[in-house]
C-alpha cells in the first residue's frame, strides 16, 4: 500500500513546492515590473477621461517631475495579491491535472479537461485575493487623478479599514466579474497554450530553457489579448466613485465595456497592451518545466 501511495505523495509534495516557488518568484518579479503595471493602469484611466497618453509620455513626465517612486504606490497590496493568486492558480491547476491523470491512468489531459481546470483555478484564485486587488488598483489609479479626486490612502491597512467603513465590505469585491473573466482568460491563455507549445517545440529545442521562454512568450501574447479587455473594465469599476445621486458610472461588466467602446473606441479595450504583456511575462513564470 505504501508503494502505491508514494507517487501520489511525491506529486503532491512537488506541487506544493511549485506553489511556493511560483508565488515567491512571481512576487519577486513584480517588484521590478510594478511601475509598468502602474503605467498600464494610468493609461487606462486617462483614456477613460479622454486624455490621450502613452507609456513614453507618462514615464517622461515622472522623470521630469522626479516622482518615479509614485509608480510604486500600492506595492504591498500587490505583493499579497500576486503571491496568493500565483500560488493558488498553479497549485489548483496542477493538482487537478495530476489527480485526473492518476484516476484515468494517462499521461496528459484532453483539451477540454485542461480548459476546465485552468478556468476553475483562475476563478477560485482571484476570488480569494480580491480585497488586495481592489486596493492596489486604487493606489495606482491615484497617479492618474487630480489631487482633489484622490482618496488619500496611506497604507494597505488604512485602505482596507476605510473601504469597509466608508463603502462597506462588499466593495472589496467590486469588479469581481471582470476580475474572474480576466483571471480565467489569463489562466487559460497561459497554462494550456504553454503546455501545448512546449510539447510542440520539444523536437526542435528539446526540454530546454529556450523552449520554456519561447512557449511563455507565445502563450503570453494570446493571454494578454484575451484578458486585457476584462482588466480594462476591472480597473474602471474598482476605481469608480459614486455620483452625487449615489449612482455608479458602470453597472456591470457589459455596461463598462459598451461605454468604453462608445466613448473611447473599440481598440481602447486593449489600451496599455505593451506594459500589460511585459508584466505578464515577468510575473507569470512557468510553474514547472
C-alpha positions in Angstrom: 0.0 0.0 0.0 2.8 2.4 0.8 4.4 1.9 -2.6 1.1 2.8 -4.3 0.7 6.0 -2.3 4.3 7.1 -2.9 3.9 8.5 -6.4 0.8 10.5 -5.3 2.6 11.8 -2.2 5.6 12.7 -4.4 3.4 14.6 -6.8 1.6 16.4 -4.0 4.9 17.5 -2.5 6.2 18.7 -5.9 3.0 20.7 -6.5 3.2 22.3 -3.1 6.8 23.2 -3.8 5.7 24.6 -7.2 3.0 26.7 -5.4 5.6 28.3 -3.1 8.1 28.8 -5.8 5.5 30.2 -8.2 4.2 32.6 -5.6 7.6 33.8 -4.4 9.1 34.2 -7.9 6.1 36.0 -9.2 6.1 38.4 -6.2 9.8 39.0 -6.6 9.5 39.7 -10.3 6.5 42.0 -9.6 8.8 44.3 -7.5 10.8 45.1 -10.7 7.9 45.5 -13.1 5.3 47.1 -10.9 5.9 50.5 -12.4 4.8 49.0 -15.8 1.6 47.8 -14.1 1.0 51.2 -12.7 1.6 52.9 -16.0 -0.8 50.5 -17.7 -3.5 51.5 -15.2 -2.7 55.2 -15.7 -3.1 54.7 -19.5 -6.5 53.1 -19.0 -7.7 55.8 -16.6 -6.5 58.6 -18.8 -8.1 57.0 -21.8 -11.4 56.9 -19.9 -11.0 60.6 -19.1 -10.4 61.4 -22.8 -6.8 62.2 -22.3 -4.6 60.6 -24.9 -1.4 59.3 -23.5 1.3 56.7 -23.9 3.9 54.7 -21.9 6.6 57.0 -23.1 4.8 60.2 -22.2 3.9 59.0 -18.7 7.5 57.8 -18.0 8.9 61.1 -19.3 6.6 63.1 -17.0 7.6 61.1 -14.0 11.3 61.5 -14.7 11.0 65.2 -15.3 9.0 65.7 -12.1 11.4 63.5 -10.2 8.5 61.4 -9.0 9.3 57.9 -10.2 8.7 56.4 -6.7 5.0 57.3 -7.1 4.8 54.4 -9.6 5.3 52.0 -6.6 2.1 53.1 -4.8 0.2 50.1 -3.6 3.1 47.7 -3.9 2.4 45.9 -0.5 -1.2 45.1 -1.6 0.1 43.9 -5.0 2.6 41.7 -3.3 -0.1 40.0 -1.3 -2.4 39.6 -4.3 0.4 38.3 -6.5 1.7 35.7 -4.0 -1.6 34.2 -3.1 -3.0 34.3 -6.6 0.0 32.8 -8.3 0.3 30.1 -5.7 -3.4 29.2 -5.8 -3.8 29.1 -9.5 -0.6 27.0 -10.0 -1.4 24.6 -7.2 -5.1 24.2 -8.1 -4.4 23.6 -11.8 -1.6 21.1 -11.4 -3.1 19.1 -8.5 -6.3 18.8 -10.6 -4.2 17.7 -13.6 -2.3 15.1 -11.6 -5.5 13.8 -10.0 -7.2 13.2 -13.3 -4.1 11.7 -14.9 -3.8 9.2 -12.0 -7.5 8.4 -11.9 -7.7 7.8 -15.6 -4.3 6.3 -15.9 -3.0 8.5 -18.7 -0.1 10.9 -19.1 -1.9 14.0 -20.2 -5.3 15.7 -20.1 -7.6 16.3 -23.0 -8.1 19.9 -24.3 -11.5 20.1 -22.5 -10.1 18.8 -19.2 -7.2 21.3 -19.4 -9.5 24.1 -20.2 -11.9 23.4 -17.4 -9.1 23.0 -14.9 -7.4 26.3 -15.9 -10.6 28.2 -15.9 -11.6 26.9 -12.5 -8.2 27.6 -11.0 -8.2 31.2 -12.2 -11.7 31.9 -10.9 -11.1 30.5 -7.5 -7.7 32.1 -7.1 -8.8 35.7 -8.0 -11.9 35.4 -5.8 -9.7 34.7 -2.8 -7.5 37.8 -3.3 -10.0 40.4 -4.5 -9.6 42.7 -1.5 -5.9 43.1 -2.3 -6.7 43.6 -6.0 -9.1 46.4 -5.3 -6.7 48.2 -3.0 -3.6 48.1 -5.2 -5.7 49.3 -8.3 -7.0 52.3 -6.3 -3.4 53.2 -5.2 -2.3 53.0 -8.8 -5.3 55.0 -10.1 -4.4 57.9 -7.9 -1.4 58.6 -10.1 -3.8 59.5 -12.9 -6.2 61.6 -10.8 -6.0 65.3 -9.8 -5.3 65.8 -6.1 -8.9 66.8 -5.3 -10.2 63.4 -6.6 -7.7 61.2 -4.8 -8.8 59.0 -1.9 -5.6 59.6 0.0 -5.0 56.1 1.4 -1.8 55.9 3.4 -1.2 52.2 3.7 -2.7 48.7 3.0 -4.3 48.6 6.4 -5.6 52.2 6.1 -7.2 51.4 2.7 -8.8 48.2 4.0 -10.4 49.8 7.0 -11.5 52.9 5.2 -13.1 50.9 2.4 -15.0 48.8 4.9 -16.1 51.8 7.0 -16.9 54.2 4.2 -18.2 51.9 1.4 -19.0 48.6 3.1 -17.2 45.2 3.0 -18.8 44.3 -0.4 -16.7 47.0 -2.1 -13.6 44.9 -1.5 -15.1 42.5 -4.1 -16.2 45.2 -6.5 -15.4 44.3 -10.1 -15.2 40.6 -9.3 -17.0 39.6 -12.5 -14.4 41.2 -14.8 -11.7 40.1 -12.4 -12.8 36.5 -12.7 -13.1 36.9 -16.5 -9.5 38.3 -16.5 -8.2 35.5 -14.3 -9.9 32.8 -16.2 -8.8 34.0 -19.7 -5.3 34.7 -18.3 -5.0 31.3 -16.8 -6.5 29.6 -19.9 -4.3 31.6 -22.2 -1.1 30.9 -20.2 -1.3 27.4 -18.8 -2.9 25.4 -21.6 -1.1 27.0 -24.6 2.2 26.9 -22.7 1.9 23.2 -22.2 0.9 22.7 -25.9 3.7 24.9 -27.2 6.3 23.3 -25.1 5.3 19.8 -26.4 5.3 21.0 -30.0 8.8 22.6 -29.6 10.5 19.6 -27.9 11.5 18.0 -31.3 13.2 21.3 -32.2 14.5 22.8 -28.9 14.3 19.8 -26.6 13.4 20.2 -22.9 15.5 23.4 -22.6 15.1 26.9 -21.1 14.8 28.2 -24.6 11.7 26.1 -25.1 10.2 27.4 -21.8 10.9 31.0 -22.7 9.6 30.8 -26.2 6.5 28.9 -25.1 5.9 31.5 -22.4 6.2 34.4 -24.8 3.8 32.8 -27.3 1.3 32.0 -24.6 1.6 35.4 -23.1 0.5 37.1 -26.3 -2.7 35.2 -26.5 -3.3 35.6 -22.8 -2.8 39.4 -23.0 -5.2 39.7 -25.9 -7.9 37.7 -24.3 -7.6 39.2 -20.8 -6.9 42.9 -21.3 -10.5 43.9 -22.1 -11.5 42.3 -18.7 -8.6 44.1 -17.0 -9.7 47.4 -18.5 -13.2 47.0 -17.1 -12.0 45.8 -13.8 -9.7 48.8 -13.2 -12.5 51.2 -14.1 -15.1 49.6 -11.9 -12.8 49.2 -8.9 -11.6 52.8 -9.0 -15.0 54.5 -9.8 -16.8 56.7 -7.3 -20.5 57.2 -6.7 -22.0 60.3 -8.3 -23.9 63.0 -6.3 -27.1 61.0 -6.7 -25.4 57.8 -5.4 -25.3 56.1 -8.8 -22.2 54.4 -10.1 -20.8 55.1 -13.5 -20.8 51.5 -14.5 -23.5 49.0 -13.6 -21.5 45.9 -14.6 -19.0 44.3 -16.9 -21.0 44.6 -20.1 -22.1 48.2 -19.4 -18.5 49.2 -18.8 -17.3 47.5 -22.0 -20.1 49.1 -24.1 -19.4 52.5 -22.7 -15.7 52.1 -23.3 -16.3 51.2 -27.0 -18.8 54.0 -27.4 -16.8 56.8 -25.7 -13.2 55.7 -26.4 -13.4 53.3 -29.4 -13.2 49.6 -29.8 -9.4 49.2 -29.7 -9.3 51.1 -26.4 -10.3 47.9 -24.8 -6.7 46.9 -25.4 -5.1 50.2 -24.4 -1.9 49.6 -22.4 -1.2 46.3 -24.2 2.6 46.5 -24.2 3.2 47.2 -20.4 0.5 44.6 -19.6 2.2 42.0 -21.8 5.6 42.8 -20.3 4.3 42.4 -16.8 2.6 39.1 -17.6 5.9 37.6 -18.9 7.8 38.6 -15.8 5.2 37.8 -13.1 3.7 34.6 -14.6 6.7 32.3 -15.0 6.2 28.6 -15.9 5.2 26.7 -12.8 7.1 23.6 -13.7 9.5 22.7 -16.5 
